[in-house]
């Protein structure tokens, strides 16, 4: 059942990307179409989405931006929340097994720890920037 759900979700994301193509901003050009796989709460989801070049010449993937998917990360925002919750309550191996029981890909305790650690670093940096301000962070990085 969950395999059918993850396949249907992938197809729905591709349809959403087709709708975004029609509604894209003036000056945005399609650069290419690429495959992406993410881990969600209900399994692996694979889909194709378009990369654009915006009016400033920057490469943008509108679907990823709207979904909150970070570049080169396989975890969906909802799956990250599940990992963070389970990882704080039960051992990592059990948390990985519980959170991703519907995935075709096996998620190990070490993989889960890497997901959480990587995101913890990014979240911690964001909190620091928000608390003391981006100008101070840039100043501190220059001093190093």
C-alpha contacts under 8 A as a table, 3 or more apart, distances in Angstrom:
res1	aa1	res2	aa2	distance
1	X	4	X	5.30
1	X	5	X	6.36
2	X	5	X	4.80
2	X	6	X	6.06
2	X	42	X	6.13
2	X	43	X	6.75
2	X	102	X	6.35
3	X	6	X	5.20
3	X	7	X	6.15
3	X	43	X	7.05
3	X	102	X	7.70
4	X	7	X	5.11
4	X	8	X	6.05
5	X	8	X	5.06
5	X	9	X	6.07
5	X	42	X	7.56
6	X	9	X	5.00
6	X	10	X	6.23
6	X	42	X	6.66
6	X	43	X	5.97
6	X	44	X	6.30
6	X	45	X	5.21
7	X	10	X	5.11
7	X	11	X	6.37
7	X	45	X	6.43
7	X	46	X	7.41
8	X	11	X	5.09
8	X	12	X	6.13
9	X	12	X	4.97
9	X	13	X	6.19
9	X	45	X	6.88
10	X	13	X	5.16
10	X	14	X	6.38
10	X	45	X	5.50
10	X	46	X	5.53
10	X	47	X	4.89
11	X	14	X	5.07
11	X	15	X	6.32
11	X	47	X	6.74
12	X	15	X	5.04
12	X	16	X	6.19
13	X	16	X	4.95
13	X	17	X	6.16
13	X	47	X	6.80
14	X	17	X	4.95
14	X	18	X	6.28
14	X	47	X	6.18
14	X	48	X	6.00
14	X	49	X	6.33
15	X	18	X	4.95
15	X	19	X	6.37
16	X	19	X	5.05
16	X	20	X	6.26
16	X	63	X	7.83
17	X	20	X	4.95
17	X	21	X	6.29
17	X	49	X	5.99
17	X	50	X	7.06
17	X	63	X	6.09
18	X	21	X	5.11
18	X	22	X	6.82
19	X	22	X	5.38
19	X	23	X	6.48
20	X	23	X	4.98
20	X	24	X	5.71
20	X	62	X	7.68
20	X	63	X	7.64
21	X	24	X	5.36
24	X	28	X	6.72
25	X	28	X	5.74
26	X	55	X	7.77
27	X	54	X	6.25
27	X	55	X	4.89
28	X	52	X	6.18
28	X	53	X	5.52
28	X	54	X	4.35
28	X	55	X	5.71
29	X	52	X	5.38
29	X	53	X	5.22
29	X	54	X	6.59
30	X	50	X	6.69
30	X	51	X	6.08
30	X	52	X	4.44
30	X	53	X	6.40
31	X	50	X	7.33
31	X	51	X	5.44
31	X	52	X	4.94
31	X	53	X	6.08
32	X	50	X	5.79
32	X	51	X	5.37
32	X	52	X	7.14
33	X	48	X	6.45
33	X	49	X	5.50
33	X	50	X	4.29
33	X	51	X	5.99
34	X	48	X	5.33
34	X	49	X	5.61
34	X	50	X	6.31
34	X	51	X	7.37
35	X	46	X	6.96
35	X	47	X	5.59
35	X	48	X	4.27
35	X	49	X	6.46
36	X	46	X	5.61
36	X	47	X	5.56
36	X	48	X	6.16
36	X	49	X	7.52
37	X	44	X	6.73
37	X	45	X	5.51
37	X	46	X	4.23
37	X	47	X	6.56
37	X	74	X	6.52
38	X	44	X	5.82
38	X	45	X	5.40
38	X	46	X	6.55
38	X	73	X	7.80
38	X	74	X	4.46
38	X	75	X	5.55
38	X	76	X	6.17
39	X	42	X	7.99
39	X	43	X	5.89
39	X	44	X	4.72
39	X	45	X	6.37
39	X	74	X	5.84
39	X	75	X	5.02
39	X	76	X	5.95
39	X	79	X	6.79
39	X	100	X	7.99
39	X	103	X	7.40
40	X	43	X	5.24
40	X	44	X	6.12
40	X	45	X	6.99
40	X	75	X	6.68
40	X	76	X	5.46
40	X	78	X	6.73
40	X	79	X	5.03
40	X	100	X	7.83
41	X	78	X	6.67
41	X	79	X	5.08
41	X	82	X	7.37
41	X	99	X	6.55
41	X	100	X	6.48
41	X	102	X	7.78
42	X	100	X	7.25
42	X	102	X	5.60
42	X	103	X	6.95
43	X	100	X	6.59
43	X	101	X	7.70
43	X	102	X	4.85
43	X	103	X	3.97
43	X	104	X	6.79
44	X	103	X	5.35
44	X	104	X	6.39
44	X	105	X	7.23
49	X	61	X	7.58
49	X	63	X	6.83
50	X	61	X	6.28
50	X	62	X	7.61
50	X	63	X	7.70
51	X	59	X	6.74
51	X	60	X	5.71
51	X	61	X	4.57
51	X	62	X	7.23
52	X	59	X	5.68
52	X	60	X	5.11
52	X	61	X	6.03
52	X	62	X	7.53
53	X	56	X	7.71
53	X	57	X	5.37
53	X	58	X	5.40
53	X	59	X	4.67
53	X	60	X	6.07
54	X	57	X	5.26
54	X	58	X	5.46
54	X	59	X	6.54
54	X	60	X	6.76
55	X	58	X	7.48
61	X	64	X	5.58
61	X	65	X	6.36
62	X	65	X	5.07
62	X	66	X	6.18
63	X	66	X	5.24
63	X	67	X	6.17
64	X	67	X	5.16
64	X	68	X	5.97
64	X	69	X	4.87
64	X	70	X	7.07
65	X	68	X	5.17
65	X	69	X	6.19
65	X	70	X	7.61
66	X	69	X	7.79
68	X	76	X	7.85
68	X	77	X	6.80
69	X	73	X	7.30
69	X	75	X	7.71
69	X	76	X	6.30
69	X	77	X	7.05
70	X	73	X	5.67
75	X	79	X	6.08
75	X	80	X	6.18
75	X	115	X	7.88
76	X	79	X	5.13
76	X	80	X	6.23
77	X	80	X	5.12
77	X	81	X	6.42
78	X	81	X	5.13
78	X	82	X	6.35
79	X	82	X	5.01
79	X	83	X	6.13
79	X	99	X	7.55
80	X	83	X	4.99
80	X	84	X	6.06
80	X	115	X	7.97
80	X	116	X	7.76
81	X	84	X	5.07
81	X	85	X	6.11
82	X	85	X	5.13
82	X	86	X	6.05
82	X	99	X	6.35
83	X	86	X	5.23
83	X	87	X	5.54
83	X	95	X	6.92
83	X	96	X	7.27
83	X	99	X	6.41
83	X	112	X	7.38
83	X	116	X	7.50
84	X	87	X	5.13
84	X	88	X	6.17
84	X	116	X	6.91
85	X	88	X	5.44
85	X	89	X	6.57
86	X	89	X	5.13
86	X	90	X	5.88
86	X	92	X	7.85
86	X	95	X	5.15
86	X	98	X	7.98
86	X	99	X	7.29
87	X	90	X	5.76
87	X	91	X	6.47
87	X	92	X	5.57
87	X	95	X	5.66
88	X	91	X	7.96
90	X	94	X	6.57
90	X	95	X	6.01
91	X	94	X	5.47
91	X	95	X	6.04
92	X	95	X	4.84
92	X	96	X	5.96
92	X	109	X	4.93
92	X	110	X	7.79
92	X	112	X	6.78
92	X	113	X	7.04
93	X	96	X	5.26
93	X	97	X	6.28
93	X	108	X	6.31
93	X	109	X	4.23
93	X	110	X	7.94
94	X	97	X	5.08
94	X	98	X	6.04
94	X	109	X	7.71
95	X	98	X	5.05
95	X	99	X	5.85
95	X	109	X	7.71
96	X	99	X	5.28
96	X	100	X	5.88
96	X	101	X	7.83
96	X	107	X	5.92
96	X	108	X	6.18
96	X	109	X	5.91
96	X	112	X	6.22
97	X	100	X	5.55
97	X	101	X	5.39
97	X	107	X	7.08
97	X	108	X	7.66
98	X	101	X	5.40
100	X	103	X	5.38
100	X	106	X	7.83
100	X	107	X	6.87
103	X	106	X	6.82
107	X	111	X	6.14
107	X	112	X	6.84
108	X	111	X	5.13
108	X	112	X	6.26
109	X	112	X	5.05
109	X	113	X	6.16
110	X	113	X	4.99
110	X	114	X	6.20
111	X	114	X	5.08
111	X	115	X	6.24
112	X	115	X	5.06
112	X	116	X	6.25
113	X	116	X	5.18
113	X	117	X	5.94
114	X	117	X	5.08
114	X	118	X	5.88
115	X	118	X	5.40
115	X	119	X	6.22
116	X	119	X	5.23
116	X	120	X	5.83
117	X	120	X	4.92
117	X	121	X	6.23
118	X	121	X	5.38
118	X	122	X	6.58
119	X	122	X	5.08
119	X	123	X	5.98
120	X	123	X	5.03
120	X	124	X	5.87
121	X	124	X	5.12
121	X	125	X	6.15
122	X	125	X	5.18
122	X	126	X	6.23
123	X	126	X	5.05
123	X	127	X	6.26
124	X	127	X	5.13
124	X	128	X	6.22
125	X	128	X	5.09
125	X	129	X	6.13
126	X	129	X	5.11
126	X	130	X	6.11
127	X	130	X	5.07
127	X	131	X	6.08
128	X	131	X	5.10
128	X	132	X	6.10
128	X	133	X	7.57
129	X	132	X	5.60
129	X	133	X	4.94
129	X	134	X	5.23
129	X	137	X	6.57
130	X	133	X	5.45
130	X	134	X	7.24
132	X	136	X	6.52
132	X	137	X	7.56
133	X	136	X	5.66
133	X	137	X	6.68
134	X	137	X	5.06
134	X	138	X	6.25
135	X	138	X	5.27
135	X	139	X	6.22
136	X	139	X	4.91
136	X	140	X	6.06
137	X	140	X	5.08
137	X	141	X	6.15
138	X	141	X	5.14
138	X	142	X	6.25
139	X	142	X	5.21
139	X	143	X	6.41
140	X	143	X	5.13
140	X	144	X	6.58
141	X	144	X	5.32
